[in-house]
């Protein structure tokens, strides 16, 4: 497997060679950035200034604050045993293990290029340690951080992480408050479905792919909530109280559609169905530039749009950045649309304009692409050998 990437690279977050150039340049065409033999490559976390990839169960870091010459690795975590890695514009904050571990990167110790994050969960005593204080708390299952700093935590109820069939959502002002022993929840909901399979965030909203008891994951429903000012949540997305900000509103436009993946970034959210159809909603109200498939009309005022990629090709994978979208079609082509000011669309040298319509990227011609991923201002493609 190989990793190709393009876009913003000011912090060497696309450099997995270990060189760490003193004056790194953005990459405008998809370029090979990791070429070592690996049975699996997966982008686990792509942030404004840092990237974490999983290569055959080894986790590699690039970018700030890991800007040391040489290849940086995370110790004590195997890629196939990590559920999610999360962070914000300041870098990686933590990771959640499949068996209930909660690794904090703020207190990471390192030796040379090896980093040793600290596990905060004491399963024997059913405690989560924050700021050195043991607290009785349900185990974090998934975490997403919005661009406005708010965070949403999915907790496995009853602290039995690997057996729990029920989860609870907590929204908090920031992850910093979560680590505090005096954490203040902005909202706490037990009314959502039994198991949240996927949780994502963009600048102002969250979305969850939920499994209902007796229904397979592929038939999961999508819920969305957040800041109403950007018109991403309204009555058409479910029952909404006019006096309060909605929480966990079901995306009614997707009722009856089997969704297998959701993605979010900027002011956009995407949902990919098992029938390989791509659904999009969001976009910043009043923006001069808008991706064509998000553009409304007098005849079409539906908030959720069906993407039309090169004659409605079937979509295999989707990723959303901070203003751009990258899709992989079933026939192996990669297309992009949206903001390209840092080369994140992979349109080629000197081509950084906004792209309204789906356009095939440069640098991946003739290659077998298996998956795509986006950071805020960059894009990634996994390529089979």
C-alpha positions as CSV (number, residue, x, y, z in Angstrom):
1,X,0.0,0.0,0.0
2,X,1.1,3.6,-0.7
3,X,0.0,7.0,0.5
4,X,-0.4,10.0,-1.8
5,X,-1.3,13.5,-0.6
6,X,-1.6,17.1,-1.6
7,X,-2.4,20.5,0.0
8,X,-1.3,22.5,3.0
9,X,2.1,21.4,4.3
10,X,3.5,24.4,6.2
11,X,4.1,22.2,9.3
12,X,5.6,19.2,7.4
13,X,2.4,17.3,8.1
14,X,2.6,15.6,4.7
15,X,6.2,14.5,5.2
16,X,6.7,10.9,6.3
17,X,10.2,10.7,5.0
18,X,11.7,12.0,8.3
19,X,13.5,14.8,6.4
20,X,11.3,17.7,7.8
21,X,12.3,20.4,5.4
22,X,13.1,23.8,6.9
23,X,10.9,25.6,4.4
24,X,8.1,23.1,3.5
25,X,5.9,23.9,0.5
26,X,2.3,23.1,-0.2
27,X,1.7,20.2,-2.7
28,X,-0.6,21.0,-5.7
29,X,-0.6,17.5,-7.3
30,X,-1.2,14.2,-5.5
31,X,2.3,13.1,-4.6
32,X,3.7,9.9,-3.1
33,X,4.4,10.6,0.6
34,X,4.8,7.1,2.1
35,X,6.1,4.2,0.1
36,X,7.3,1.6,2.6
37,X,5.9,-1.9,2.4
38,X,2.8,-2.1,4.6
39,X,-0.1,-4.5,4.7
40,X,-2.4,-1.6,5.5
41,X,-2.2,2.2,5.4
42,X,-4.9,4.3,6.9
43,X,-5.1,8.0,7.7
44,X,-6.2,8.0,11.3
45,X,-6.2,11.7,12.0
46,X,-5.5,14.7,9.7
47,X,-5.5,18.1,11.4
48,X,-4.5,21.7,10.6
49,X,-0.8,21.1,11.7
50,X,-0.4,17.3,12.2
51,X,-1.2,13.9,10.7
52,X,-1.3,10.4,12.1
53,X,-1.2,7.4,9.8
54,X,-1.5,3.7,10.6
55,X,0.9,1.5,8.7
56,X,0.6,-2.2,9.4
57,X,-0.4,-1.5,13.1
58,X,2.4,1.1,13.6
59,X,1.2,4.7,14.2
60,X,3.4,7.4,12.6
61,X,3.2,11.1,13.2
62,X,4.1,14.1,11.1
63,X,3.9,17.8,11.6
64,X,3.7,20.0,14.7
65,X,4.6,19.5,17.5
66,X,6.5,16.4,16.2
67,X,8.8,18.4,13.9
68,X,12.0,16.4,14.7
69,X,14.2,15.0,11.9
70,X,13.4,11.3,11.6
71,X,10.2,9.2,11.6
72,X,8.1,9.7,14.7
73,X,6.1,6.8,16.2
74,X,3.5,6.3,18.9
75,X,4.4,3.6,21.3
76,X,2.0,1.4,23.3
77,X,-0.8,1.7,20.7
78,X,-1.4,-0.7,17.7
79,X,-3.3,0.7,14.8
80,X,-5.8,-2.1,14.7
81,X,-6.5,-1.6,18.4
82,X,-7.3,2.1,18.2
83,X,-10.9,3.2,17.6
84,X,-10.2,6.9,16.9
85,X,-7.5,9.6,17.3
86,X,-8.7,13.1,17.8
87,X,-7.4,16.7,18.1
88,X,-7.9,20.3,17.0
89,X,-6.0,23.1,15.2
90,X,-3.3,22.8,17.9
91,X,-2.6,19.2,17.2
92,X,-3.3,15.7,18.4
93,X,-5.0,15.6,21.8
94,X,-5.7,11.9,22.4
95,X,-6.7,8.4,21.2
96,X,-9.4,5.9,22.2
97,X,-8.6,2.2,22.2
98,X,-11.0,-0.6,21.2
99,X,-11.0,-2.0,24.7
100,X,-11.7,1.2,26.6
101,X,-8.3,2.9,26.8
102,X,-8.2,6.7,26.8
103,X,-4.7,7.9,25.8
104,X,-3.9,11.6,26.5
105,X,-1.3,13.3,24.4
106,X,-1.0,16.4,26.5
107,X,1.2,14.5,29.0
108,X,3.0,12.5,26.3
109,X,6.6,11.6,27.1
110,X,9.1,10.8,24.4
111,X,12.5,9.3,23.8
112,X,14.1,10.3,20.6
113,X,11.4,9.8,18.0
114,X,9.2,7.5,20.1
115,X,6.2,9.0,21.9
116,X,4.5,7.4,24.9
117,X,1.0,8.8,25.5
118,X,-0.6,8.1,28.9
119,X,-3.7,5.9,29.4
120,X,-6.2,7.6,31.7
121,X,-8.5,4.7,32.3
122,X,-8.2,2.3,35.3
123,X,-10.5,-0.6,34.5
124,X,-9.9,-2.4,37.7
125,X,-11.3,0.5,39.8
126,X,-13.7,1.7,37.1
127,X,-12.1,5.2,37.1
128,X,-11.1,7.7,34.5
129,X,-8.2,9.9,35.7
130,X,-8.3,13.6,34.7
131,X,-5.8,16.1,36.1
132,X,-4.6,13.3,38.4
133,X,-8.0,12.9,40.0
134,X,-9.9,9.6,39.8
135,X,-13.5,10.0,38.7
136,X,-16.3,7.5,38.3
137,X,-17.3,7.9,34.7
138,X,-18.6,6.0,31.7
139,X,-15.8,5.1,29.3
140,X,-15.3,7.4,26.2
141,X,-16.3,5.5,23.1
142,X,-15.9,8.2,20.4
143,X,-15.0,11.9,20.4
144,X,-15.4,14.7,17.8
145,X,-14.3,18.3,18.1
146,X,-15.9,21.0,16.1
147,X,-14.1,23.9,14.6
148,X,-15.7,26.3,17.1
149,X,-14.0,24.3,19.9
150,X,-17.1,22.5,21.2
151,X,-16.7,18.8,21.7
152,X,-19.0,15.8,21.7
153,X,-18.2,12.6,23.6
154,X,-19.9,9.3,23.1
155,X,-19.8,7.3,26.3
156,X,-20.3,3.6,26.7
157,X,-22.9,3.2,29.5
158,X,-22.1,1.2,32.6
159,X,-18.3,1.4,32.0
160,X,-18.3,-2.0,30.2
161,X,-16.7,-0.7,27.1
162,X,-16.1,-3.8,25.0
163,X,-19.5,-5.2,25.8
164,X,-21.7,-2.1,26.0
165,X,-24.7,-2.1,23.6
166,X,-25.8,1.3,24.7
167,X,-24.2,4.7,24.5
168,X,-24.8,8.2,25.7
169,X,-23.8,11.6,24.2
170,X,-22.4,14.5,26.2
171,X,-21.6,17.8,24.6
172,X,-19.1,20.0,26.4
173,X,-17.6,23.5,25.8
174,X,-14.2,22.0,24.9
175,X,-12.0,19.0,25.5
176,X,-10.1,21.1,28.0
177,X,-13.1,21.1,30.2
178,X,-13.5,17.3,29.7
179,X,-10.1,16.8,31.2
180,X,-11.0,19.0,34.1
181,X,-12.4,17.4,37.3
182,X,-15.1,20.1,37.2
183,X,-16.2,19.4,33.7
184,X,-19.4,21.2,32.8
185,X,-21.7,19.6,30.3
186,X,-23.6,21.9,28.0
187,X,-26.0,19.1,27.1
188,X,-26.5,15.4,28.0
189,X,-28.8,13.2,26.0
190,X,-29.9,9.6,26.6
191,X,-32.6,9.8,24.0
192,X,-30.6,8.9,20.9
193,X,-30.5,5.3,19.6
194,X,-28.7,2.5,21.4
195,X,-25.3,2.6,19.7
196,X,-23.5,5.5,17.9
197,X,-21.3,3.9,15.2
198,X,-19.7,7.1,13.9
199,X,-19.5,10.6,15.1
200,X,-18.2,13.6,13.1
201,X,-18.0,17.3,13.3
202,X,-17.5,20.3,11.1
203,X,-17.0,24.0,12.1
204,X,-20.4,24.4,13.9
205,X,-22.3,21.1,13.9
206,X,-22.1,17.4,14.8
207,X,-23.5,14.4,13.0
208,X,-23.9,10.8,14.2
209,X,-24.5,7.5,12.4
210,X,-26.6,5.5,14.8
211,X,-27.5,1.8,15.0
212,X,-31.0,0.9,16.2
213,X,-31.6,-2.3,18.1
214,X,-32.5,-5.1,15.7
215,X,-31.2,-3.1,12.7
216,X,-27.8,-3.7,11.1
217,X,-25.2,-0.9,10.9
218,X,-25.8,-0.5,7.2
219,X,-29.4,0.5,8.1
220,X,-28.3,3.1,10.6
221,X,-29.9,6.5,10.8
222,X,-28.2,9.9,10.7
223,X,-28.7,12.5,13.4
224,X,-27.4,16.1,13.3
225,X,-27.3,19.0,15.7
226,X,-25.4,22.3,16.3
227,X,-25.5,26.0,15.4
228,X,-28.6,27.0,13.6
229,X,-27.1,30.2,12.3
230,X,-25.6,28.4,9.4
231,X,-28.9,26.8,8.3
232,X,-27.6,23.3,8.7
233,X,-30.3,22.3,11.1
234,X,-34.0,23.2,10.7
235,X,-37.5,21.8,10.9
236,X,-37.0,19.7,7.8
237,X,-34.4,17.7,9.7
238,X,-36.8,16.5,12.4
239,X,-38.9,17.8,15.2
240,X,-37.3,21.0,16.5
241,X,-38.3,23.2,19.4
242,X,-38.3,26.8,18.1
243,X,-37.0,28.1,21.5
244,X,-34.0,25.8,21.9
245,X,-31.0,24.7,19.8
246,X,-31.9,21.3,18.5
247,X,-30.1,18.3,19.8
248,X,-30.0,15.0,18.0
249,X,-32.4,15.9,15.2
250,X,-32.9,13.0,12.8
251,X,-32.1,13.9,9.1
252,X,-35.5,13.1,7.8
253,X,-34.4,13.4,4.2
254,X,-32.4,10.2,4.6
255,X,-35.2,8.2,6.1
256,X,-35.4,4.7,4.5
257,X,-31.9,5.1,3.0
258,X,-29.2,2.8,4.2
259,X,-26.2,4.9,5.2
260,X,-22.8,3.3,5.7
261,X,-20.5,6.3,6.2
262,X,-20.7,10.0,7.2
263,X,-18.1,12.7,6.8
264,X,-17.9,16.4,7.7
265,X,-15.7,19.5,7.5
266,X,-15.9,23.2,7.0
267,X,-19.7,23.9,6.9
268,X,-20.5,20.7,5.0
269,X,-21.7,17.2,6.0
270,X,-21.9,14.2,3.7
271,X,-23.6,10.8,3.9
272,X,-22.7,7.8,1.7
273,X,-25.4,5.1,1.2
274,X,-24.9,1.3,0.7
275,X,-26.3,1.9,-2.8
276,X,-23.3,4.1,-3.4
277,X,-25.2,7.4,-3.6
278,X,-23.7,10.5,-2.0
279,X,-25.8,13.0,-0.1
280,X,-24.6,16.5,0.9
281,X,-25.9,19.3,3.0
282,X,-24.6,22.6,4.5
283,X,-22.4,25.2,3.0
284,X,-21.9,28.7,4.4
285,X,-24.9,30.9,3.7
286,X,-24.2,33.8,1.4
287,X,-20.8,32.6,0.2
288,X,-19.9,33.8,-3.3
289,X,-18.4,30.5,-4.1
290,X,-20.4,27.3,-3.7
291,X,-19.9,23.7,-4.9
292,X,-22.5,23.1,-7.6
293,X,-24.2,20.2,-5.9
294,X,-24.8,22.2,-2.8
295,X,-26.3,25.1,-4.8
296,X,-30.1,25.5,-4.3
297,X,-32.5,26.8,-6.9
298,X,-36.1,28.0,-7.1
299,X,-37.2,24.5,-8.2
300,X,-35.0,22.7,-5.6
301,X,-35.0,24.0,-2.1
302,X,-34.4,20.6,-0.4
303,X,-31.6,21.0,2.2
304,X,-30.1,17.6,1.4
305,X,-28.7,17.2,-2.1
306,X,-27.8,14.2,-4.1
307,X,-24.3,14.5,-5.6
308,X,-24.0,14.1,-9.4
309,X,-20.4,13.1,-10.0
310,X,-19.5,12.8,-13.7
311,X,-22.9,11.6,-14.8
312,X,-24.0,10.2,-11.4
313,X,-21.2,7.7,-11.0
314,X,-21.5,5.3,-8.1
315,X,-19.4,6.6,-5.1
316,X,-17.1,4.2,-3.2
317,X,-15.7,6.7,-0.6
318,X,-16.0,10.3,0.4
319,X,-14.0,12.8,2.5
320,X,-14.7,16.4,3.5
321,X,-12.2,19.1,4.3
322,X,-12.6,22.7,5.4
323,X,-14.3,23.8,2.2
324,X,-13.5,21.0,-0.2
325,X,-14.8,17.5,-0.9
326,X,-12.9,14.5,-2.4
327,X,-14.8,11.4,-3.7
328,X,-13.6,8.0,-5.0
329,X,-15.9,6.5,-7.6
330,X,-16.6,2.8,-8.0
331,X,-14.6,2.8,-11.3
332,X,-11.5,4.0,-9.4
333,X,-11.5,7.7,-10.3
334,X,-10.9,10.4,-7.8
335,X,-12.7,13.7,-8.1
336,X,-12.6,16.9,-6.1
337,X,-14.5,20.2,-5.7
338,X,-14.4,23.3,-3.6
339,X,-11.7,25.5,-2.2
340,X,-8.2,24.9,-3.5
341,X,-6.1,27.8,-2.2
342,X,-3.5,25.4,-0.7
343,X,-3.5,22.9,-3.5
344,X,-5.8,20.5,-1.6
345,X,-7.8,19.7,-4.7
346,X,-4.8,18.2,-6.5
347,X,-5.6,20.0,-9.7
348,X,-2.0,20.5,-10.7
349,X,0.8,23.0,-10.4
350,X,-0.4,26.6,-10.1
351,X,-4.1,25.6,-10.1
352,X,-5.5,26.8,-6.7
353,X,-8.8,28.3,-7.8
354,X,-12.2,27.4,-6.4
355,X,-13.7,24.5,-8.4
356,X,-17.5,24.4,-8.5
357,X,-17.9,21.2,-10.4
358,X,-16.5,17.8,-9.8
359,X,-13.1,17.5,-11.5
360,X,-10.7,14.6,-11.7
361,X,-7.5,15.1,-9.7
362,X,-3.9,15.0,-11.0
363,X,-1.3,12.6,-9.9
364,X,-3.4,9.4,-9.5
365,X,-3.9,8.5,-13.1
366,X,-3.6,4.7,-13.7
367,X,-3.3,3.9,-10.0
368,X,-5.6,1.7,-7.9
369,X,-7.1,4.0,-5.3
370,X,-8.8,2.2,-2.4
371,X,-9.8,5.1,-0.1
372,X,-9.7,8.9,0.3
373,X,-9.3,11.1,3.4
374,X,-9.2,14.9,4.0
375,X,-7.6,17.1,6.5
376,X,-8.8,20.7,6.8
377,X,-6.6,22.0,3.9
378,X,-5.2,18.8,2.4
379,X,-6.3,15.5,0.8
380,X,-5.0,11.9,0.9
381,X,-5.4,8.8,-1.3
382,X,-4.6,5.2,-0.3
383,X,-3.2,3.4,-3.3
384,X,-2.8,-0.4,-3.7
385,X,0.7,-1.7,-4.8
